[in-house]
Amino acid sequence: MQITAWVIAGLIAILSIQPALNILSPAQIMNTSYDPLDLVNTYGAFGSVGQERLNVIFEGTMDETPDDKANWKPYIYKGLPVLLNKQPPQIAPYQLRLDWQMWFAAMSSPEEYPWTLNMMWKLLHNDPGAVNLFAGNPFPNQPPRYIRAVLYRYKFAKPGNPKGLWWNREQINIWIQPTSAKDPLLVKFLKSEGWIP
């Protein structure tokens, strides 16, 4: 049994040379097998990181009319960019669950990420569990009257810019329209999913 284990370990070590060299290569190939039995391979979700990203920002307001003139305050993520003058944090190896999920959600639609409507409902009620997923609560004394989700495109700002910005951004669209806790469509949807009684 011990000889068999050593033979298998040796075989895996030899077969792992090519994937290890691939990892060190500047032209990495992701998710590729290196032998016909698929015993060793490379794995990775992303071969490179782009210089721009889409980001969905939840914003709340106490104003009566939830239009573009309203005073919208953003919910700041712990890792994802929101504020243009905030340096990107180093968080590895810790994984910020909400930030990770919102990164994927920004590349999709609310229909593909229906739990974001439940997140909005919880923010509309200042739910501690939901609010604690963010770096802070812009509405600590009472929940906002309306919440919306806005899709932005973020790009790194040029180094040494006069405003000291880390990011530039442009609004792409309203990802989820302004919604209140009394919105009948939201309540109906959340009940149908079993998220509220």
ABEGO torsion letter per residue (X at the ends): XAAAAAAAAAAAAAAAAAAAAAAABABBBBGBBABAAGABBBBEABABBBABBBBBBBBBBABABBBAABBBBBBBBAABBABAABBBBBAOABBBAAAAAAAAAAABBAAABAAAAAAAAAAAAGBAAAAAABABBABAABBBABBBBBBBBBBBBBBGBAAGBABBBBBABBABBBBBAABAAAAAAAAAAGABX
